[in-house]
Amino acid sequence: MSTISADLSTTPADETLTLTPRQRVKAIVAGSTGNLVEWYDFYAYAFTALYFAASFFPQADRTAQLLNSAGIYAIGFLARPVGGWFFGRYADRKGRRSAMLLSVLLMCGGSLIIAVLPTYAEIGAAAPALLLAARLLQGFSLGGEYGTSATYMSEVAIAGRRGFYSSFQYVTLIGGQLTAVLVVFVLQLVVSEAAIHAWAWRVPFVIGAVLALSALYLRRGLHETSKGAAVSAEAGTMKGLMRHPRALVTVIALTAGGSLGFYTFTTYMQKYLVNTAGLTTKDATAVMTLALLCFMLVQPLFGLLSDKIGRRNMLIVWGLLGTAATVPLLTAIGQVRDTTSAFLLIMAAMLIQSFYTSISGLFKAELFPIEVRALGVGFSYAVANAVFGGSAEYVALAFKAAGSESLFYWYAAGMSALALITAVTMRDSRRHGTLNDV
């Protein structure tokens, strides 16, 4: 523990962060690897909920069970703004590296708790209560992870290629989802359905805890990018952040639409394919595995595109396509009867989302000055993500339970329209942002 404590309290910084190309790539890999592990741990819950819901919520109705598990999933997002504030302040005052080490350590703890948690049959109502506590810990950790990793990767990248380098944040974010799906898929192949429901759903959380310790080791060698940020008395403070209201509102509005669309077509989509389209759990998992792999691989291409046409233009295209296509796509996906059609439709939705995801962390970092950058990115993202992203599954299932599932489609399209309006009225952060990427 003494070694870990020392790592968290000291942040060796490069005076000018003059890195060789190899060092820069290593920094991106080390920072993004930890990001992958954190998101894997968080998504392991979403992709195993189909199996463990009955263990913690004994209602006979499957939609009710999923609704309860989705409710705890959503509540985990409520801890994100607290994590975004805490880690953002910490990163702006003490350094990005220290914050990134602490966040991955806490995520490890949350996964271990879920891995060993007794069921409702064993300890009654204490089981879902402890599940909620573990999710709050994970949400707190991940609220800090996004802002600090997005800020770090934007700062360590070189001007003119920031879109490409920063796109690897979502490569690893989606990679975390994909890894979680693959682990579940392997379990489905080697373990019986009954065994997964009984105990094997715990395996992904054990794997996540082990991976988190590996990421902690990798992050110990990160270069610090924020030397000098804490010279300002308002570094990492809400007072300092509130001096940039336009950037704050812009990030919240764009994140609201982006998070809702992202979680709708990724984490919720597996349940949607099973619960609405009627695909088997195995078929839905196979479809999502392939779709997430393709989604992950195209992120650098869209990042490169943003370096050519600008972040604002990317966001405008995303808003336009999202507004026009969300209702038709969700309607068609809900009516599919074969895996090929399901894959093609979901992939179309993911390509639209890529105009946002590939630059999600970057355009936020470009809007805030260095002394409040991690706080600005992390806190504003976490607020919008908690309200709109974290509630996506719960709202969708609630509409379905009420017999009005199609209203969710229009809700998602409306949030895309809000994002479009915001994108049209903002300046291009690539040319006018605080990172001076020209």
C-alpha positions as CSV (number, residue, x, y, z in Angstrom):
1,M,0.0,0.0,0.0
2,S,2.9,2.4,0.7
3,T,4.1,2.1,-2.9
4,I,0.6,2.9,-4.2
5,S,0.2,5.8,-1.9
6,A,3.5,7.3,-3.0
7,D,2.4,6.9,-6.7
8,L,-0.9,8.7,-6.0
9,S,0.8,11.6,-4.2
10,T,3.7,12.4,-6.5
11,T,3.4,13.5,-10.1
12,P,6.7,13.8,-11.9
13,A,6.2,16.3,-14.7
14,D,8.1,17.1,-17.8
15,E,8.9,20.9,-18.0
16,T,7.7,21.2,-21.6
17,L,6.4,17.7,-22.2
18,T,8.9,17.2,-25.1
19,L,8.2,13.6,-26.0
20,T,9.6,11.5,-28.8
21,P,7.0,9.9,-31.1
22,R,7.6,6.6,-29.4
23,Q,7.1,8.1,-25.9
24,R,4.0,9.9,-27.1
25,V,2.5,6.6,-28.4
26,K,3.4,4.8,-25.2
27,A,1.7,7.6,-23.2
28,I,-1.5,7.2,-25.3
29,V,-1.4,3.4,-24.9
30,A,-0.8,3.5,-21.2
31,G,-3.5,6.1,-20.6
32,S,-6.0,4.5,-22.8
33,T,-5.4,0.9,-21.5
34,G,-6.5,2.0,-18.1
35,N,-9.5,3.6,-19.7
36,L,-10.4,0.3,-21.4
37,V,-10.2,-1.6,-18.1
38,E,-12.4,1.0,-16.3
39,W,-15.1,0.9,-19.0
40,Y,-14.9,-2.9,-19.1
41,D,-15.6,-3.1,-15.4
42,F,-18.5,-0.7,-15.7
43,Y,-20.1,-2.5,-18.7
44,A,-19.7,-5.9,-17.3
45,Y,-22.7,-5.0,-15.2
46,A,-24.8,-4.1,-18.3
47,F,-24.0,-7.2,-20.2
48,T,-24.5,-9.7,-17.4
49,A,-27.7,-8.1,-16.1
50,L,-29.8,-10.5,-18.2
51,Y,-28.3,-13.3,-16.1
52,F,-28.1,-11.9,-12.5
53,A,-31.3,-9.8,-12.4
54,A,-33.3,-12.7,-11.0
55,S,-30.7,-13.3,-8.3
56,F,-31.2,-9.8,-6.8
57,F,-34.8,-9.0,-7.9
58,P,-37.0,-12.0,-7.5
59,Q,-40.1,-10.7,-9.4
60,A,-41.4,-13.3,-11.9
61,D,-41.8,-10.7,-14.8
62,R,-38.6,-10.5,-16.8
63,T,-39.2,-6.8,-17.8
64,A,-39.6,-5.9,-14.1
65,Q,-36.4,-7.6,-13.3
66,L,-34.5,-5.8,-16.0
67,L,-36.2,-2.6,-15.0
68,N,-34.8,-2.9,-11.5
69,S,-31.3,-3.8,-12.6
70,A,-31.4,-0.9,-15.1
71,G,-32.5,1.3,-12.2
72,I,-29.4,0.5,-10.2
73,Y,-27.4,0.9,-13.4
74,A,-28.8,4.4,-13.8
75,I,-28.2,5.3,-10.1
76,G,-24.6,4.4,-10.6
77,F,-24.5,7.3,-13.0
78,L,-25.6,9.7,-10.3
79,A,-22.3,9.2,-8.6
80,R,-20.5,10.4,-11.8
81,P,-20.9,14.2,-11.2
82,V,-19.4,13.8,-7.7
83,G,-16.6,11.8,-9.2
84,G,-16.2,14.3,-12.1
85,W,-16.0,17.1,-9.6
86,F,-13.6,15.3,-7.2
87,F,-11.2,13.9,-9.7
88,G,-11.4,17.0,-11.9
89,R,-10.3,19.2,-9.0
90,Y,-7.7,16.7,-8.0
91,A,-6.3,16.4,-11.6
92,D,-6.2,20.2,-12.1
93,R,-4.4,20.8,-8.8
94,K,-2.3,17.7,-8.3
95,G,-1.9,16.3,-11.9
96,R,-3.7,14.0,-14.4
97,R,-1.5,11.0,-13.6
98,S,-2.4,10.9,-9.9
99,A,-6.1,11.1,-10.6
100,M,-5.9,8.4,-13.3
101,L,-4.2,6.0,-10.8
102,L,-6.7,6.6,-8.1
103,S,-9.7,6.2,-10.4
104,V,-8.7,2.8,-11.7
105,L,-7.9,1.6,-8.2
106,L,-11.4,2.4,-7.0
107,M,-12.9,0.7,-10.0
108,C,-11.1,-2.5,-9.0
109,G,-12.7,-2.4,-5.6
110,G,-16.2,-2.0,-7.0
111,S,-15.7,-5.0,-9.3
112,L,-14.5,-7.2,-6.4
113,I,-17.5,-6.3,-4.4
114,I,-19.9,-7.4,-7.1
115,A,-17.9,-10.5,-7.8
116,V,-18.4,-11.8,-4.2
117,L,-21.8,-10.4,-3.5
118,P,-24.4,-12.7,-1.9
119,T,-27.8,-13.0,-3.6
120,Y,-31.3,-12.0,-2.5
121,A,-32.0,-15.6,-1.4
122,E,-29.0,-15.5,0.9
123,I,-29.2,-12.1,2.6
124,G,-32.5,-10.7,1.5
125,A,-32.9,-7.0,0.8
126,A,-29.3,-6.3,1.7
127,A,-28.2,-7.9,-1.6
128,P,-29.6,-5.2,-3.9
129,A,-28.5,-2.6,-1.4
130,L,-24.9,-3.8,-1.6
131,L,-25.2,-4.0,-5.3
132,L,-26.2,-0.4,-5.3
133,A,-23.2,0.6,-3.1
134,A,-20.8,-1.2,-5.5
135,R,-22.4,0.6,-8.5
136,L,-22.1,4.0,-6.7
137,L,-18.4,3.3,-6.2
138,Q,-17.9,2.4,-9.8
139,G,-19.8,5.4,-10.9
140,F,-17.7,7.7,-8.7
141,S,-14.6,6.2,-10.2
142,L,-15.7,6.4,-13.8
143,G,-16.9,10.0,-13.3
144,G,-13.3,10.9,-12.7
145,E,-11.9,8.6,-15.3
146,Y,-13.5,10.2,-18.3
147,G,-12.5,13.7,-17.6
148,T,-9.0,13.0,-16.7
149,S,-8.3,10.6,-19.5
150,A,-9.9,12.8,-22.1
151,T,-7.9,15.8,-20.9
152,Y,-4.7,13.8,-20.7
153,M,-5.0,12.3,-24.2
154,S,-5.8,15.7,-25.7
155,E,-2.9,17.3,-24.0
156,V,-0.3,14.6,-24.9
157,A,-1.4,14.6,-28.6
158,I,0.3,16.8,-31.2
159,A,-1.4,19.8,-32.9
160,G,-2.9,18.9,-36.3
161,R,-3.3,15.2,-35.2
162,R,-5.3,15.6,-32.0
163,G,-8.5,14.2,-33.6
164,F,-6.7,11.0,-34.5
165,Y,-4.8,10.5,-31.2
166,S,-7.8,11.5,-29.0
167,S,-10.1,9.1,-30.9
168,F,-8.3,6.3,-29.1
169,Q,-10.2,7.3,-25.9
170,Y,-13.4,5.9,-27.5
171,V,-11.4,3.0,-29.2
172,T,-10.6,1.9,-25.6
173,L,-14.0,2.9,-24.3
174,I,-15.8,0.7,-26.9
175,G,-13.0,-1.8,-26.5
176,G,-14.0,-2.1,-22.8
177,Q,-17.6,-2.8,-23.9
178,L,-16.4,-5.2,-26.5
179,T,-14.2,-7.1,-24.1
180,A,-17.2,-7.4,-21.7
181,V,-19.3,-8.7,-24.5
182,L,-16.6,-11.2,-25.5
183,V,-16.2,-12.5,-22.0
184,V,-20.0,-13.1,-21.8
185,F,-19.9,-14.7,-25.3
186,V,-17.2,-17.1,-24.2
187,L,-19.1,-18.0,-21.1
188,Q,-22.1,-18.8,-23.2
189,L,-20.0,-21.2,-25.3
190,V,-18.3,-23.0,-22.5
191,V,-20.8,-22.9,-19.6
192,S,-24.4,-23.9,-19.5
193,E,-27.2,-21.3,-19.4
194,A,-28.2,-22.5,-15.9
195,A,-24.6,-22.2,-14.7
196,I,-24.3,-18.7,-15.9
197,H,-27.5,-17.7,-14.1
198,A,-26.3,-19.5,-10.9
199,W,-22.7,-18.4,-10.6
200,A,-20.7,-17.8,-13.8
201,W,-22.1,-14.3,-14.2
202,R,-19.5,-13.4,-11.5
203,V,-16.5,-14.3,-13.7
204,P,-16.5,-11.1,-15.7
205,F,-16.2,-9.0,-12.5
206,V,-13.3,-11.1,-11.2
207,I,-11.5,-10.6,-14.6
208,G,-12.2,-6.9,-14.4
209,A,-10.6,-6.6,-11.0
210,V,-7.4,-8.4,-12.2
211,L,-7.2,-6.2,-15.3
212,A,-7.6,-3.1,-13.2
213,L,-4.5,-4.0,-11.2
214,S,-2.6,-4.4,-14.5
215,A,-3.7,-1.0,-15.6
216,L,-2.6,0.5,-12.4
217,Y,0.9,-0.8,-13.0
218,L,0.9,0.6,-16.6
219,R,-0.2,4.0,-15.5
220,R,2.6,4.4,-13.0
221,G,4.9,5.5,-15.9
222,L,2.6,8.2,-17.4
223,H,4.2,11.5,-18.2
224,E,2.4,14.5,-16.5
225,T,0.9,17.1,-18.8
226,S,-0.4,19.7,-16.4
227,K,2.6,21.2,-14.7
228,G,1.8,24.7,-13.7
229,A,-2.0,24.4,-13.8
230,A,-2.3,24.7,-10.0
231,V,-0.4,28.0,-10.0
232,S,-3.8,29.7,-10.3
233,A,-5.7,30.1,-7.1
234,E,-8.9,29.0,-9.0
235,A,-7.3,25.9,-10.5
236,G,-9.8,23.0,-10.2
237,T,-12.4,25.1,-8.5
238,M,-16.1,25.5,-9.3
239,K,-15.6,29.3,-9.1
240,G,-13.0,29.0,-11.8
241,L,-15.1,26.8,-13.9
242,M,-18.1,29.1,-13.8
243,R,-16.0,31.8,-15.5
244,H,-16.6,29.7,-18.7
245,P,-20.4,29.4,-18.8
246,R,-20.6,29.1,-22.6
247,A,-18.2,26.1,-22.7
248,L,-20.0,24.5,-19.8
249,V,-23.5,24.7,-21.4
250,T,-22.1,23.6,-24.8
251,V,-20.5,20.5,-23.3
252,I,-23.6,19.6,-21.3
253,A,-26.0,20.0,-24.3
254,L,-23.8,18.0,-26.7
255,T,-23.1,15.3,-24.1
256,A,-26.8,14.9,-23.4
257,G,-27.6,13.9,-27.0
258,G,-24.3,12.0,-27.4
259,S,-24.7,10.0,-24.2
260,L,-28.3,9.1,-24.9
261,G,-27.5,7.9,-28.4
262,F,-24.4,6.1,-27.4
263,Y,-26.0,4.1,-24.6
264,T,-29.1,3.4,-26.6
265,F,-27.2,1.8,-29.4
266,T,-24.6,0.0,-27.3
267,T,-25.5,-1.2,-23.8
268,Y,-29.3,-1.1,-24.1
269,M,-29.2,-2.6,-27.6
270,Q,-28.5,-6.2,-26.4
271,K,-31.6,-6.1,-24.2
272,Y,-33.6,-4.4,-26.9
273,L,-32.8,-7.2,-29.4
274,V,-33.9,-9.8,-26.9
275,N,-36.8,-8.1,-25.2
276,T,-38.4,-6.3,-28.2
277,A,-37.1,-7.9,-31.5
278,G,-37.3,-11.4,-30.0
279,L,-33.7,-12.6,-30.8
280,T,-32.1,-15.2,-28.5
281,T,-29.6,-14.0,-25.9
282,K,-26.8,-15.7,-27.8
283,D,-27.8,-14.2,-31.2
284,A,-28.1,-10.7,-29.6
285,T,-24.6,-11.1,-28.0
286,A,-23.1,-12.2,-31.3
287,V,-24.6,-9.2,-33.2
288,M,-23.4,-6.8,-30.6
289,T,-19.9,-8.3,-30.5
290,L,-19.4,-7.8,-34.2
291,A,-21.0,-4.4,-34.2
292,L,-18.9,-3.1,-31.3
293,L,-15.7,-4.4,-33.0
294,C,-16.5,-2.4,-36.2
295,F,-17.6,0.6,-34.1
296,M,-14.2,0.5,-32.3
297,L,-12.1,0.2,-35.5
298,V,-13.7,3.2,-37.3
299,Q,-13.0,5.7,-34.5
300,P,-9.5,6.7,-35.7
301,L,-10.8,7.2,-39.2
302,F,-13.4,9.6,-37.9
303,G,-10.8,11.3,-35.7
304,L,-8.6,11.9,-38.8
305,L,-11.7,13.3,-40.6
306,S,-12.1,15.8,-37.7
307,D,-8.6,17.0,-38.2
308,K,-9.5,17.8,-41.8
309,I,-13.0,19.3,-41.5
310,G,-13.1,20.5,-37.9
311,R,-14.9,19.4,-34.8
312,R,-18.0,21.7,-35.3
313,N,-18.7,20.3,-38.8
314,M,-18.4,16.7,-37.4
315,L,-21.0,17.6,-34.7
316,I,-23.3,19.2,-37.1
317,V,-23.3,16.1,-39.4
318,W,-23.9,13.9,-36.3
319,G,-26.8,16.1,-35.1
320,L,-28.5,16.1,-38.6
321,L,-28.2,12.4,-39.1
322,G,-29.2,11.6,-35.5
323,T,-32.3,13.8,-35.7
324,A,-33.4,12.3,-39.0
325,A,-32.5,8.6,-38.6
326,T,-33.1,7.7,-34.9
327,V,-36.8,6.9,-35.1
328,P,-36.6,4.9,-38.4
329,L,-33.6,2.9,-37.1
330,L,-35.0,2.0,-33.7
331,T,-38.3,1.1,-35.3
332,A,-36.6,-1.2,-37.9
333,I,-34.3,-2.8,-35.3
334,G,-37.3,-3.6,-33.1
335,Q,-38.9,-5.5,-36.0
336,V,-35.9,-7.5,-37.2
337,R,-36.0,-11.3,-37.2
338,D,-32.5,-12.2,-38.4
339,T,-29.1,-11.3,-37.2
340,T,-27.8,-9.9,-40.5
341,S,-30.5,-7.2,-40.6
342,A,-29.9,-6.5,-37.0
343,F,-26.2,-6.0,-37.5
344,L,-26.6,-3.7,-40.5
345,L,-29.1,-1.5,-38.8
346,I,-27.1,-1.2,-35.6
347,M,-24.0,-0.5,-37.6
348,A,-25.7,2.3,-39.4
349,A,-26.6,3.9,-36.1
350,M,-23.1,3.4,-34.8
351,L,-21.5,5.1,-37.8
352,I,-23.8,8.1,-37.2
353,Q,-22.7,8.1,-33.5
354,S,-19.0,8.0,-34.6
355,F,-19.2,11.6,-35.7
356,Y,-19.6,12.4,-32.0
357,T,-17.7,9.7,-30.2
358,S,-14.4,10.0,-32.1
359,I,-14.0,13.6,-30.9
360,S,-16.1,13.5,-27.7
361,G,-13.3,14.0,-25.3
362,L,-11.2,16.3,-27.5
363,F,-13.7,19.0,-28.3
364,K,-14.6,19.3,-24.6
365,A,-10.9,19.6,-23.7
366,E,-10.4,22.3,-26.3
367,L,-13.2,24.4,-24.8
368,F,-11.6,24.8,-21.3
369,P,-8.3,26.5,-20.2
370,I,-5.7,24.2,-18.5
371,E,-6.4,25.3,-15.0
372,V,-10.0,24.0,-15.1
373,R,-9.7,21.7,-18.0
374,A,-10.1,18.3,-16.2
375,L,-12.8,19.7,-14.0
376,G,-14.7,21.3,-16.9
377,V,-14.5,18.1,-19.1
378,G,-15.2,15.7,-16.3
379,F,-17.9,17.5,-14.3
380,S,-20.0,18.8,-17.3
381,Y,-19.8,15.4,-19.0
382,A,-20.7,13.5,-15.9
383,V,-23.8,15.7,-15.2
384,A,-25.2,15.2,-18.7
385,N,-24.2,11.6,-18.8
386,A,-25.8,10.8,-15.5
387,V,-29.1,12.4,-16.5
388,F,-29.4,11.3,-20.1
389,G,-26.9,8.5,-20.7
390,G,-27.4,6.6,-17.4
391,S,-31.2,6.8,-17.6
392,A,-31.4,5.5,-21.2
393,E,-32.1,1.9,-20.4
394,Y,-34.5,2.7,-17.6
395,V,-36.5,5.2,-19.6
396,A,-36.6,2.8,-22.6
397,L,-37.8,-0.1,-20.4
398,A,-40.3,2.2,-18.6
399,F,-41.9,3.3,-21.9
400,K,-42.0,-0.4,-23.0
401,A,-43.7,-1.4,-19.7
402,A,-46.2,1.3,-20.2
403,G,-47.0,0.1,-23.7
404,S,-45.6,3.2,-25.4
405,E,-42.1,2.0,-26.5
406,S,-42.1,4.2,-29.6
407,L,-42.1,7.4,-27.5
408,F,-38.6,6.6,-26.5
409,Y,-37.5,6.7,-30.1
410,W,-38.9,10.3,-30.4
411,Y,-37.2,11.3,-27.1
412,A,-33.8,10.1,-28.5
413,A,-34.4,12.0,-31.8
414,G,-35.4,15.1,-29.9
415,M,-32.1,15.1,-27.9
416,S,-30.2,14.8,-31.2
417,A,-32.1,17.9,-32.4
418,L,-30.9,19.8,-29.3
419,A,-27.4,18.7,-30.0
420,L,-27.7,19.9,-33.6
421,I,-28.8,23.4,-32.5
422,T,-25.9,23.5,-30.0
423,A,-23.4,22.5,-32.7
424,V,-24.6,25.1,-35.2
425,T,-24.2,27.9,-32.7
426,M,-20.7,26.9,-31.4
427,R,-17.3,27.9,-32.7
428,D,-15.0,25.3,-34.1
429,S,-12.8,24.3,-31.1
430,R,-10.1,23.0,-33.5
431,R,-9.3,26.5,-34.6
432,H,-10.5,28.6,-31.7
433,G,-10.0,26.2,-28.7
434,T,-7.6,26.5,-25.8
435,L,-5.3,23.8,-27.1
436,N,-4.4,26.1,-30.1
437,D,-4.7,23.3,-32.6
438,V,-4.5,25.2,-35.9
